[in-house]
């Protein structure tokens, strides 16, 4: 299931007993602060929830199946979000659906 920004704003407004416009401004400000902080090179730590950081992924060589030749993926920046505290615990306690379990098994076999 995917929750979109509009639904998050509505939930914030409902839980805080504020109008959706004010909740939307709060959410937009939060997004702007996260964006500016990460782009300045700083990490973000939200206690009991997550750590966000921009990391440099090294360049790597790989085999391109369509070109049937070795290729090079240049270095690039990735956003890494790591759950911590209560969020990490709640993720660990969730059951994996049968469908997801099959996908995970299939993926782990393809890496061998």
Residue frames relative to the residue before (quaternion, step in Angstrom):
aa qw qx qy qz dx dy dz
X 1.0000 0.0000 0.0000 0.0000 0.00 0.00 0.00
X 0.1933 -0.7764 0.5943 0.0814 3.53 -1.03 0.86
X 0.1672 -0.7628 0.6182 0.0891 3.56 -0.85 0.99
X 0.2556 -0.7909 0.5420 0.1237 3.56 -0.73 1.09
X 0.7377 -0.4422 0.2907 0.4193 3.54 -1.33 0.38
X 0.6335 0.5510 -0.3327 0.4294 3.60 0.90 -0.89
X 0.6771 0.4824 -0.2843 0.4775 3.59 0.99 -0.86
X 0.6288 0.5239 -0.3337 0.4677 3.59 1.04 -0.73
X 0.6475 0.5141 -0.3129 0.4675 3.57 0.96 -0.88
X 0.6503 0.5141 -0.3158 0.4616 3.59 0.95 -0.86
X 0.6589 0.5039 -0.3064 0.4669 3.60 1.00 -0.81
X 0.6262 0.5225 -0.3315 0.4743 3.59 1.01 -0.79
X 0.6527 0.5176 -0.3088 0.4590 3.58 0.91 -0.94
X 0.6693 0.5077 -0.2960 0.4546 3.56 0.94 -0.91
X 0.7103 0.4660 -0.2676 0.4548 3.60 0.83 -0.97
X 0.7402 0.3934 -0.2258 0.4964 3.59 1.07 -0.66
X 0.3572 -0.7496 0.4750 0.2913 3.59 1.31 -0.10
X 0.4857 0.6041 -0.4709 0.4213 3.54 0.85 1.07
X 0.5854 -0.5726 0.4147 0.3968 3.59 -1.20 0.28
X 0.6526 -0.5506 0.3632 0.3728 3.56 -1.24 0.52
X 0.6049 0.5641 -0.3619 0.4299 3.59 1.07 -0.62
X 0.6627 0.4846 -0.2962 0.4881 3.59 0.95 -0.87
X 0.6416 0.5114 -0.3159 0.4765 3.58 0.99 -0.83
X 0.6416 0.5248 -0.3179 0.4603 3.58 1.03 -0.77
X 0.6394 0.5107 -0.3166 0.4797 3.58 1.04 -0.76
X 0.6217 0.5289 -0.3316 0.4730 3.57 1.03 -0.80
X 0.6846 0.4943 -0.2900 0.4504 3.56 0.82 -1.02
X 0.6545 0.5067 -0.3128 0.4658 3.61 0.94 -0.87
X 0.6419 0.5146 -0.3183 0.4710 3.58 1.01 -0.79
X 0.6260 0.5275 -0.3278 0.4716 3.57 1.01 -0.84
X 0.6485 0.5116 -0.3151 0.4674 3.60 0.91 -0.90
X 0.6638 0.5142 -0.3064 0.4484 3.59 0.88 -0.93
X 0.6590 0.5030 -0.3079 0.4668 3.59 0.95 -0.87
X 0.6392 0.5099 -0.3246 0.4754 3.60 0.95 -0.84
X 0.6596 0.5158 -0.3017 0.4559 3.57 0.86 -0.98
X 0.6980 0.4745 -0.2768 0.4594 3.59 0.78 -1.02
X 0.6541 0.5205 -0.3150 0.4495 3.59 0.97 -0.85
X 0.6848 0.4731 -0.2906 0.4720 3.59 0.84 -0.93
X 0.6850 0.4835 -0.2912 0.4607 3.59 0.96 -0.79
X 0.6242 0.5120 -0.3526 0.4732 3.60 1.22 -0.26
X 0.5927 -0.6012 0.3492 0.4065 3.58 1.30 -0.04
X 0.5743 0.5830 -0.3857 0.4261 3.58 1.25 0.05
X 0.4181 -0.6641 0.5583 0.2692 3.55 -1.24 0.56
X 0.2797 -0.7327 0.5919 0.1857 3.55 -1.29 0.36
X 0.0638 -0.7733 0.6305 0.0191 3.54 -0.95 0.94
X 0.0595 -0.7532 0.6549 0.0126 3.55 -0.74 1.12
X 0.4080 -0.7594 0.4520 0.2292 3.56 -0.24 1.35
X 0.8410 0.1197 -0.1619 0.5022 3.55 -1.05 0.98
X 0.7098 0.4194 -0.2885 0.4869 3.59 1.15 0.36
X 0.7715 -0.3146 0.2539 0.4912 3.59 0.35 -1.19
X 0.2488 -0.6915 0.6499 0.1937 3.46 -1.45 0.23
X 0.1028 -0.7857 0.6089 0.0353 3.58 -0.91 0.96
X 0.1258 0.7864 -0.5975 0.0931 3.54 -0.97 0.85
X 0.3691 -0.6705 0.5932 0.2496 3.52 -1.28 0.51
X 0.0357 -0.8043 0.5931 -0.0105 3.58 -0.75 1.06
X 0.4130 -0.6840 0.5464 0.2511 3.52 -1.19 0.63
X 0.2159 -0.7586 0.6040 0.1144 3.54 -0.73 1.10
X 0.4683 -0.6921 0.4764 0.2734 3.56 -0.79 1.03
X 0.5510 -0.5662 0.4899 0.3685 3.51 -1.26 0.44
X 0.0498 -0.8085 0.5864 0.0047 3.55 -1.13 0.56
X 0.3679 -0.6842 0.5698 0.2681 3.52 -1.22 0.43
X 0.0004 0.7834 -0.6211 0.0224 3.55 -1.15 0.64
X 0.4730 -0.6440 0.5135 0.3129 3.54 -1.29 0.25
X 0.2486 -0.7684 0.5773 0.1202 3.57 -0.68 1.14
X 0.3554 -0.7711 0.4919 0.1925 3.57 -0.42 1.24
X 0.6671 0.5054 -0.3241 0.4410 3.62 0.92 -0.76
X 0.7283 0.3879 -0.2298 0.5161 3.60 1.02 -0.78
X 0.2626 -0.7897 0.5017 0.2359 3.58 1.30 -0.34
X 0.6324 0.4676 -0.3479 0.5103 3.52 0.91 1.03
X 0.5820 -0.5465 0.4562 0.3931 3.53 -1.28 0.30
X 0.0707 -0.7882 0.6111 0.0155 3.55 -1.09 0.74
X 0.3486 -0.7271 0.5582 0.1955 3.54 -1.33 0.26
X 0.1837 -0.7425 0.6359 0.1034 3.55 -0.93 0.98
X 0.3632 -0.7616 0.4889 0.2212 3.62 -0.51 1.11
X 0.6402 -0.4950 0.3947 0.4351 3.60 -1.22 0.29
X 0.0435 0.7948 -0.6047 0.0278 3.57 -1.14 0.60
X 0.4865 -0.6481 0.5062 0.2949 3.51 -1.29 0.39
X 0.0865 -0.7790 0.6202 0.0310 3.55 -1.07 0.83
X 0.3702 -0.6697 0.5901 0.2573 3.53 -1.22 0.57
X 0.0930 -0.7847 0.6122 0.0279 3.56 -0.79 1.05
X 0.0622 -0.7764 0.6271 0.0048 3.54 -0.83 1.06
X 0.0710 -0.8042 0.5900 -0.0036 3.55 -0.64 1.16
X 0.3517 -0.7265 0.5419 0.2342 3.59 -0.71 1.00
X 0.0390 -0.7831 0.6204 0.0160 3.57 -1.11 0.71
X 0.8256 0.2870 -0.1758 0.4528 3.54 -1.33 0.21
X 0.8575 -0.0647 0.0737 0.5051 3.54 -0.97 -0.95
X 0.6375 0.5227 -0.3376 0.4543 3.60 1.00 -0.76
X 0.6451 0.5140 -0.3154 0.4691 3.58 0.94 -0.88
X 0.6620 0.5064 -0.3030 0.4621 3.59 0.93 -0.90
X 0.6772 0.4875 -0.3065 0.4581 3.59 0.92 -0.83
X 0.6200 0.5229 -0.3445 0.4727 3.59 1.09 -0.63
X 0.6567 0.5204 -0.3096 0.4494 3.59 0.93 -0.89
X 0.7052 0.4815 -0.2745 0.4420 3.59 1.01 -0.76
X 0.5460 0.6209 -0.4062 0.3891 3.62 1.22 -0.19
X 0.4127 -0.6895 0.5365 0.2579 3.53 -1.03 0.81
X 0.3880 -0.6937 0.5588 0.2366 3.54 -1.14 0.73
X 0.4526 -0.6903 0.4894 0.2814 3.58 -0.84 0.96
X 0.6535 -0.5080 0.3839 0.4093 3.57 -1.23 0.41
X 0.6356 0.5379 -0.3189 0.4527 3.56 1.00 -0.86
X 0.6859 0.4727 -0.2826 0.4757 3.59 0.86 -0.96
X 0.6224 0.5417 -0.3429 0.4491 3.60 1.01 -0.78
X 0.6446 0.5104 -0.3201 0.4707 3.60 0.98 -0.80
X 0.6426 0.5179 -0.3201 0.4652 3.59 0.99 -0.85
X 0.6561 0.5139 -0.3095 0.4579 3.59 0.98 -0.87
X 0.6551 0.5020 -0.3152 0.4684 3.60 0.93 -0.85
X 0.6481 0.5171 -0.3148 0.4620 3.58 0.95 -0.88
X 0.6654 0.5054 -0.2964 0.4626 3.58 0.94 -0.91
X 0.6740 0.4939 -0.3101 0.4534 3.62 0.89 -0.85
X 0.6335 0.5144 -0.3355 0.4707 3.61 1.08 -0.64
X 0.6599 0.5164 -0.3205 0.4418 3.62 0.98 -0.76
X 0.6390 0.5250 -0.3297 0.4554 3.63 1.19 -0.43
X 0.5839 0.6096 -0.3687 0.3893 3.62 1.18 -0.38
